[in-house]
């Protein structure tokens, strides 16, 4: 798997984000052509929390997909959380998600796009530090 992220693609990234569908219904047929599964390891995180994205691939040829974070509250993508990955013909992958990202407490969606079409939206929550420490100490 290859992840591409650098300054040279920032213009392409912005143009791509402007054309991505913000609808809430993933294309299940397109998903099944490319993926067998997509999961986030953790779906409740602290503001600087990290998690892993696990993908199984059905399509054995190399293909590109876009991963991004969507804020359903304001209907916008979190630009610093968008990147591209390539399958390189493998059976699957695990990669760090939300690494070095700071998100305000709230509800978000981790979205995967293929061919500029939404194929998977995984809801996750960023909790406040107070709630995070309460959870760690068992005070919920």
N, C-alpha and C positions, 0 to 999 in steps of 0.2 A: 504494500500500500504506500502511496506517495501522497503527502499533504503539501499543498502549495500555498504559501502565504508570504508576500513581500510587497514592497512599495510599488513595483511595476504593474501589479494587477489591481491597484486600488481603483483606478478609473473603470476597469472592466467589472470589478466587484460592484461598484455603485450602479453601473448600467444594468447589471444582472439583477440586483436587488430591486430596481425600479420595475422590472418586468415580472418578478416572481408573484405568484398568486397568493393573496392573503386570505383566501377562503378557508374554511375550517374543515372541509371534507377531502381527505386524502384519496387519491386514485388507487383503489385496491388492486385493480387489474395490472396497472403499471408496476406497483409495488411487487406483486408476485412474479412478474417477469424478471426483476432484478434481484430481489431480496427474499430470503427465507425467514429472516427475523431482524428486528432492530430493537434494541433495549438500552435504556440508561440504567447503570448500576444503582445509583441513588436518585431519588426524586424529591427529597427534602434536604436542602443544603443551607449552610450558613452563607452570609454575603460573599465570602471568598472561597466557598466550597468548590471542590472539584469532584468529578465523577468520571466514569468511563462509558463510552459508547461501544456497544457490541453489535456487530452486523454479520449476518450470514448471507452469502451471495448465491443466487440461483443462476445468474448469467455468468458463464465462465470466461467470456471475452472481456477484455479491459473496458471499463466504462467510468465516466466521471459522475460524481454527485456533489451536491452543495449541501452543507450543513450550516444552520443558522439558528439564532434565538429570536423568537417572535414575542412581543409584548401584546397580548390580546386586549389589555386595558386601553392602550392608546393606538392599537392597530399598526404599530411600527416594528421594524426589524432592529435588533441591536447590532449595529454595523461592526463593532469590534469582535463580534462572536461569529462572523461568517467566514467560511473557508471552503476550499475545494479538496476533494480526495479522489483517488483513482483506485479501482479494485485490482488492477494489474493481473486479472485472471485468477485470483486466489479464491479459496472457498469461503473466506470470511476475514474479519479483523476485529481488533479491540484497540481503541485509541482514547487518549485522555480527552475529556470534554470539559469545557469551561475553565481550562487551566489559565491562570493569571487573569481571571476576569472578575470584576467587581460588579455585582448587580444589587440594586436596592431590593429590600424585602417586597415580595409580591408573587404573583403567579405568572408563569411564562410557559412557552412551548419550545421544545427543541425540535426543529423541523428539518426534514430531509427532502431534497428536491432532485429529481432526475428529469432531464429534458425540460427544465423550467416548470415542472409540474410537481406539486406536493404529493409525496407518496407516504409520508409518515409524520405525525405530530404527537410528540410525547409531552404531556403536561408535567411540569415540575414546579416546586415552590422554593423560594428563597425566604428563610425565616430570619427574624431579627436575632442579634447576638444574645439578647436576654432569653428568647425562646430556645435558642440553640443550647445555651448553657443549662437551662432548666431541663431540656431533653437529655443532655449528657449526664446530668446528676439524678435523673429519674423523677423529676418533679412535675410530671404531666398528668 
